[in-house]
Amino acid sequence: MKDLTQLTATAARLGLRRGDFTALDLTRASLARIKARDGAVKAWLCLNPEAEAEAAAISADDPRPLAGVPVGIKDVFDTAAMATTYNSPIFAGHRPATDAAAVALLRAAGAIIIGKTDTTEFAAAGRNAATCNPASFAHTPGGSSAGSAAAVADFHVPLALSTQTGGSTIRPASFCGITAIKPSFGLISTEGMKRYAPSFDTVGFHARDIADLTLMAQVFDLPTAAAPTAPRIGLCNTPYVDHLTPPMAALMAGASRMPSAQSFDLPPAFAVLDQLHRAVMFAEGASAFLPLARQNPGQLHADFYERIASRTAQTMRDAFIARDRILHLASQLEVLMCDAGIDALLAPAAPGTAPLGCTPGDPVFNSLWTAMQMPCVALTGGSANGLPIGLQLIGPRGSDGLLLQIASRIAPFLASKETALDPA
């Protein structure tokens, strides 16, 4: 039997239906891969002791869209069958009574929950995930969805649940060389998920190809739409072009040769988006962690006490003003795209390749889109200096299905020699 861990979720479902292998075979292959590799990768905080029993109950004719497919869960989602620690010592051994809404949807779709993946503490600050980048253990996989991205990239599971408040789904995908989607804000319930900044917190997922993202979009009932035959793509370096490293600048230059691509510059007023995002995120984060600080004096990481100390009448007022300005800019951008006939924007997913160490990385190329609550799809762009590098596709709010269709059309070009950075 071939190595089942190499299969995408879509290919795995086809093989299961044909009877080429069983869900138990698939789950055992996943667990064996984790046993062989996770001592170095460190993607997992715990594994589901019932995974094999759950897989054994899946029949070949099970019609559910993810029946028998192994999935990883970022450890900020409640799971009744496993501990949910948020990578915080305060919650060591914490066992919620019920699954988070997103986990419940995956179970209803027949997914086998393999375990909980490592994350930056509370997906916010404090302790970094211990996870290493599978492409180079000396480099970060990105944060805060470090374990989810690494688990998919290293073939432990074909799918993993993630979150994004700044850039925690898209940036790790770029660093690890996989695909991902950060849906439009509010389309997936965050009930049972540890919230950090409720104006931005978004459930996302990692996969190894666009077809699997589309499969997950169906499970989570994201909006669908038909893509134009020749979608027009706006190449957008964002107002933070000075943060680009040469490899990312070269990748964007290669993408300019894509048919139907044209330059699309954001007006100068959009340069304030990163600042506006932080104003809201820090104000809401201070509110989110205040109860924990009061209940557990001295036990939180210093980062969280600094966030709470920043909570003043002025910063709370600033957050209200920032939300209004963000909403105005989002509406303005969608009008600009429409007037220019642009279906989607293509932008850097990160400043460049993964930095050394285990820090999350710079979210500057993600926070503006997260702030405007727009859907983003991470696309692989090959490698630079032996490390993965990628771009992201951004669309108007609610255009998630359309964005995935466009992504599937342009992904082959981005993976072609037209945009190659490292020699074959």
Buried (B, 14 or more C-beta within 10 A) or exposed (E): EEEBBEBBBBBBBEBBBEEBBBBBBBBBBBBBBBEEBBEEBBBBBBBBEEBBEBBBEBEBEBEBBBBBBBBBBBBBBBBBBBBBBBBBBBBEEEEBEEBBBBBBBBBEBBBBBBBBBBBBBBBBBBBBBBBBBBBBEEBBBBBBBBBBBBBBBBBBBBBBBBBBBBBBBBBBBBBBBBBBBBBBBBBBBBBBBBBBBBBBBBBBBBBBBBBBBBBBBBBBEBBEEEBEEEBBBBBBBBBBBEBBBEBBBBBBEBBEEBEBBEEBBBEEEBEBBBEBBBBBBBBBBBBBBBEBBEEBEEEBBEBBBEBBEEBEEEBBEBBEEBBEBBEEBBEBBBEBBEEEEBBBBBBBBBBBBBBEEBBBBBBBBBBBBBBBBBBBBBBBBBBBEEBBBBBBBBBBBBBBBBBBBBBBBBBEBBBEEEBBBEEE
